[in-house]
Amino acid sequence: MTRQNLLPILRRRTVWIVLALAVLLLLVSAAWMDKTAADSRAEIDRVYDEMDVHFLLNAGRRSLSTGFTIPIHAIRRIEHWEFFEDFGCSPLSTGIMTSATGQLLSSNLLTVQWVCDPEAAGIRVKEGELGEGFWMTQDYAERYGVSVGDLMPVYKATRGAGVISALSREIPVAAIIECPAHGVYMPEESFDELAKWRMGRDAISYTMTDLHFSLKKEYNRRMSEIERKLQALLNTPNPYDRNRDITVNYNASEIDGMLKPLEKSIASAEFFGKLFRTVLPVVAYMIEIIAMLGFRNEIGVRQFLGERRSAVFFGIWLPSFALCLPGYLVSAAVLLATPLGPHAPWVMAAWHLAGTAALTALVTGILCAVKPLDLLREKEHE
């Protein structure tokens, strides 16, 4: 093909530049939106991995007081659930009667406490170990005349009773402790058994004002599911009973403040990404169609002068397709030279390039199939 035959194709440089810019805009904008969405997803993953989710139980919506009553089995279930850590609550205590003289008096009422974290409560062992039984400060041990290993009798009796009850137990002194608050403590299993024995029933409940715990970070993504589990445990599985007896709170506002902007950014990027992928390819194809229709006079003249249709077809289509390629090459160079490279829509670019080849061939073929005089007359009427 001579240079003179290429001149009509090369002269339409404005169309080819516009087409290249349209392809560049298509691929770069798609990569930019994908990168924006990917960066927001990565930031959401980071937030989920690092954020602290704290649960706090409060009085339910049917209560008029600040305290709430919770079954002991629910306390233990929450404490030992694999989801939680840093469990804490207001002190749990139960009162029992004890006597070293054989006579029960109101002054013999002993308050036994349970703490979920002895170390955090400042309990240090002076003698013995924090095993099953009583943990006593030194003053209590001296008051009752016991030491580590001694058995301490306790009675199931009411305050002020004048005689010893027939129901009694002997509980060992497991440890002498130092503690900021003077008192007697027990580990949870012993504490629960003592409370059940004293109250004569298995379903023990305590009224408290504070019960808090944190979600382990590996379960952060399941916080809504875990909140529903807590609702089912503390209220009922029925969604209409949420927060009925005990309100289950966690720092949802803080978490939403971190996640909602990122979720909106992802939604926006996905919306505009779909919009660009829908509109810009059509724009590029329309420019290609306009460019190819601009050669109808050239096709008519060549065929009128006796050039074979196949020669005219390839003489128009191949150079035109070659001039469509710079847009893709420039786009690839820009994407690879910038942080957009890992998010480049290479599959879309390949399909669009194939569509360009097919569309330009189709329009060129249609024009070559039209009678030359029809093409020339259409040119004359313009």
Disulfide bonds with the S-S distance in Angstrom:
none
